[in-house]
Amino acid sequence: MARKLYVGGLAFSTTVDELKALFEQAGTVESATIVTDRFSGQSRGFGFVEMSSNAEAQQAIQRLNGQTLGGRAIVVNEARPQEKRDTFRGGGERRGGGRRERW
């Protein structure tokens, strides 16, 4: 099992220090991050916490999933690997954009 955890349902006012303090109740926190919008800098309402061991990660999931932080119930589960993204912003076939051949 992975040691990196996804934390969703965060209040926009939640700080990294608050997130880290909550997860330290379950074990040693290696890192904590809150994902922010690249343009506004505002929280996107989720983040990631990396625990020092698999056992601590599982304990954090069991103890903290559904707990309240900042007035909101949070979701805690294993983080999935990040999906590979296109390196350009052309849209490609999935969005109907991109380059098309003319016959």
ROSESE-924405 format. One record per residue (C-alpha): residue number from 1; residue in one letter; x, y negated, z negated. Coordinates in steps of 0.25 Angstrom, whole numbers. Each point is the difference from the previous one (the first is absolute). Layout:
BEGIN
i:aa:u:v:w
NUM:A:X:Y:Z
...
This chain:
BEGIN
i:aa:u:v:w
1:M:0:0:0
2:A:4:-14:3
3:R:5:-10:-11
4:K:-6:-12:8
5:L:-14:-4:-4
6:Y:-11:-8:7
7:V:-8:-9:-9
8:G:-12:-6:7
9:G:-11:-9:-5
10:L:9:-10:-6
11:A:-6:-14:-4
12:F:7:-11:9
13:S:5:-6:-13
14:T:8:12:-5
15:T:15:-2:-1
16:V:11:10:2
17:D:4:-1:-15
18:E:-15:4:-4
19:L:0:12:10
20:K:14:4:-5
21:A:-4:-1:-15
22:L:-13:9:2
23:F:8:11:7
24:E:11:0:-10
25:Q:-11:6:-10
26:A:2:13:9
27:G:15:0:1
28:T:12:-7:6
29:V:-3:-10:12
30:E:11:0:10
31:S:-7:-11:8
32:A:-14:-7:2
33:T:-4:-9:12
34:I:-13:-7:4
35:V:-3:-1:14
36:T:-2:-14:5
37:D:-6:-7:13
38:R:12:-4:8
39:F:-6:-13:4
40:S:-7:-5:-13
41:G:8:7:-10
42:Q:-13:5:-8
43:S:-1:14:-5
44:R:-7:10:9
45:G:-5:7:-12
46:F:9:12:0
47:G:14:4:-3
48:F:10:11:-3
49:V:7:5:-13
50:E:12:10:0
51:M:1:9:-12
52:S:13:6:-4
53:S:-5:14:0
54:N:-11:9:6
55:A:-5:3:-13
56:E:-1:-15:-4
57:A:-7:-2:13
58:Q:-10:10:-2
59:Q:-3:-5:-14
60:A:-2:-14:5
61:I:-10:5:10
62:Q:-8:8:-11
63:R:1:-11:-10
64:L:-2:-13:8
65:N:-9:4:12
66:G:-13:-7:-3
67:Q:6:-9:-11
68:T:-3:-15:0
69:L:10:-10:3
70:G:-3:-15:2
71:G:-15:3:-1
72:R:0:11:11
73:A:1:15:0
74:I:12:4:7
75:V:3:12:9
76:V:13:8:-2
77:N:4:11:9
78:E:13:5:7
79:A:5:-9:11
80:R:-1:5:14
81:P:12:-1:10
82:Q:-1:-13:7
83:E:-5:1:14
84:K:9:-4:12
85:R:-5:-13:6
86:D:2:-6:14
87:T:12:-9:0
88:F:-7:-10:9
89:R:-13:-7:-2
90:G:-6:2:14
91:G:-11:9:-5
92:G:2:12:9
93:E:-10:10:5
94:R:-7:1:-14
95:R:-5:-14:0
96:G:-3:-1:14
97:G:12:-10:3
98:G:13:3:6
99:R:5:2:14
100:R:-8:7:10
101:E:3:5:14
102:R:-9:-5:11
103:W:-4:9:12
